[in-house]
């Protein structure tokens, strides 16, 4: 009887250790993904999208939404930006969904720009950072497909 109690105790301890290690592993993986910066997240999601077949220029244009002349203040007082964007999506259904949600997408752009300083939106690094942030904020709203790329087609910083 004493040996069976020790055996049950050892088995219970081993099960508890296994559960703790499994929980730690899952938490570690979750925290690792949460700690990626927006640019890395956008790059990994872009790499997943790149695995799809290459589209012809006509198909690419058919899956692209143009957002012209979005004007908003920047975080710095008395500074503003006027920008136009071309948003390339995976498929026609995603484009249709994006167009239906255009008011939300414009609001995301305006809010994102309003939190940025002029230094954060200048140069190729600033453009890359901005498009990465926008992709990370816009993609969760889409269910029929994802954004492949956001292009800044026009930019005036005052």
C-alpha positions as CSV (number, residue, x, y, z in Angstrom):
1,X,0.0,0.0,0.0
2,X,2.8,2.4,0.9
3,X,4.6,1.7,-2.5
4,X,1.4,2.4,-4.5
5,X,1.0,5.8,-2.7
6,X,4.6,6.8,-3.5
7,X,4.0,5.7,-7.1
8,X,0.8,7.8,-7.4
9,X,2.6,10.7,-5.9
10,X,5.5,10.5,-8.4
11,X,3.1,10.2,-11.3
12,X,1.2,13.2,-10.1
13,X,4.4,15.2,-9.7
14,X,5.5,14.2,-13.3
15,X,2.1,15.2,-14.7
16,X,2.3,18.5,-12.9
17,X,5.8,19.2,-14.2
18,X,4.7,18.3,-17.8
19,X,1.7,20.7,-17.6
20,X,3.9,23.5,-16.3
21,X,6.5,23.0,-19.0
22,X,3.8,22.9,-21.7
23,X,2.2,26.1,-20.4
24,X,5.6,27.8,-20.3
25,X,6.3,26.7,-23.9
26,X,3.0,28.0,-25.1
27,X,3.4,31.3,-23.2
28,X,7.0,31.7,-24.5
29,X,5.8,31.3,-28.1
30,X,3.0,33.8,-27.6
31,X,5.2,36.4,-26.0
32,X,7.8,35.9,-28.7
33,X,5.2,36.8,-31.4
34,X,3.8,39.7,-29.4
35,X,7.3,41.2,-29.0
36,X,7.9,41.5,-32.7
37,X,7.9,45.1,-33.9
38,X,5.2,46.1,-36.4
39,X,7.7,46.0,-39.3
40,X,8.7,42.4,-38.6
41,X,5.0,41.4,-38.3
42,X,4.2,43.1,-41.6
43,X,7.3,41.4,-43.2
44,X,6.2,38.0,-42.0
45,X,2.7,38.5,-43.2
46,X,4.0,39.8,-46.5
47,X,6.2,36.7,-46.9
48,X,3.1,34.5,-46.4
49,X,1.3,36.5,-49.1
50,X,4.3,36.3,-51.5
51,X,3.9,32.5,-51.5
52,X,0.8,33.0,-53.7
53,X,1.1,33.0,-57.5
54,X,2.4,36.1,-59.2
55,X,-0.3,38.3,-60.8
56,X,-0.2,40.0,-64.1
57,X,-0.1,43.8,-64.2
58,X,-3.8,43.8,-65.2
59,X,-4.7,41.5,-62.3
60,X,-2.6,43.6,-59.9
61,X,-4.4,46.8,-61.0
62,X,-7.8,45.1,-60.7
63,X,-6.9,44.2,-57.0
64,X,-5.7,47.7,-56.1
65,X,-7.6,50.5,-54.3
66,X,-6.4,54.1,-54.7
67,X,-6.9,56.4,-51.7
68,X,-6.2,60.0,-52.8
69,X,-5.3,63.1,-50.8
70,X,-5.7,62.1,-47.2
71,X,-4.9,65.2,-45.2
72,X,-4.4,65.3,-41.5
73,X,-2.4,67.0,-38.8
74,X,0.7,65.4,-37.4
75,X,1.5,65.0,-33.7
76,X,3.7,68.1,-33.8
77,X,1.6,71.3,-33.7
78,X,1.2,73.3,-36.9
79,X,2.5,70.4,-39.1
80,X,0.4,68.4,-41.5
81,X,0.7,65.8,-44.2
82,X,-1.3,65.1,-47.3
83,X,-0.7,61.7,-48.8
84,X,-2.1,59.3,-51.3
85,X,-2.0,55.5,-51.1
86,X,-2.3,52.5,-53.4
87,X,-3.4,49.4,-51.5
88,X,-2.8,46.1,-53.3
89,X,-5.0,43.3,-52.1
90,X,-4.8,39.5,-52.6
91,X,-8.0,39.0,-54.6
92,X,-11.1,40.8,-56.0
93,X,-13.2,39.8,-52.9
94,X,-10.7,41.4,-50.6
95,X,-10.7,44.6,-52.8
96,X,-14.5,44.7,-52.7
97,X,-14.5,44.3,-48.9
98,X,-11.8,47.0,-48.5
99,X,-13.8,49.4,-50.6
100,X,-16.9,48.8,-48.5
101,X,-14.8,49.5,-45.4
102,X,-13.0,52.6,-46.9
103,X,-14.3,54.9,-44.2
104,X,-12.6,52.7,-41.5
105,X,-9.4,52.4,-43.5
106,X,-9.2,56.2,-44.0
107,X,-9.8,56.7,-40.2
108,X,-7.0,54.2,-39.5
109,X,-4.7,56.2,-41.7
110,X,-5.7,59.6,-40.2
111,X,-5.3,58.3,-36.6
112,X,-1.9,56.7,-37.4
113,X,-0.6,59.8,-39.0
114,X,-1.9,62.0,-36.2
115,X,0.2,60.0,-33.7
116,X,3.4,60.4,-35.8
117,X,6.0,63.2,-35.9
118,X,7.3,64.7,-39.2
119,X,10.6,62.8,-38.6
120,X,8.8,59.5,-38.3
121,X,7.2,59.9,-41.8
122,X,10.2,61.1,-43.7
123,X,12.4,59.0,-45.9
124,X,12.2,55.4,-47.0
125,X,12.5,54.1,-43.4
126,X,9.6,56.4,-42.4
127,X,7.5,55.2,-45.4
128,X,8.3,51.6,-44.6
129,X,7.4,52.0,-40.9
130,X,4.1,53.8,-41.8
131,X,3.0,51.2,-44.3
132,X,3.9,48.4,-41.9
133,X,1.8,49.9,-39.1
134,X,-1.1,50.5,-41.5
135,X,-1.0,46.9,-42.8
136,X,-1.0,45.6,-39.2
137,X,-4.0,47.8,-38.3
138,X,-6.0,47.2,-41.5
139,X,-5.5,43.5,-42.2
140,X,-7.5,42.4,-39.1
141,X,-10.6,44.1,-40.5
142,X,-10.5,42.1,-43.7
143,X,-12.0,38.6,-43.8
144,X,-12.0,37.9,-47.6
145,X,-8.3,38.3,-48.1
146,X,-5.3,40.4,-46.9
147,X,-3.4,43.4,-48.0
148,X,-0.3,42.5,-50.0
149,X,1.3,45.9,-50.1
150,X,0.7,49.5,-49.4
151,X,2.3,52.0,-51.7
152,X,2.6,55.7,-50.8
153,X,2.0,57.4,-54.2
154,X,2.0,61.0,-53.2
155,X,3.3,62.8,-50.1
156,X,3.4,66.4,-49.1
157,X,4.7,67.3,-45.6
158,X,4.2,70.9,-44.4
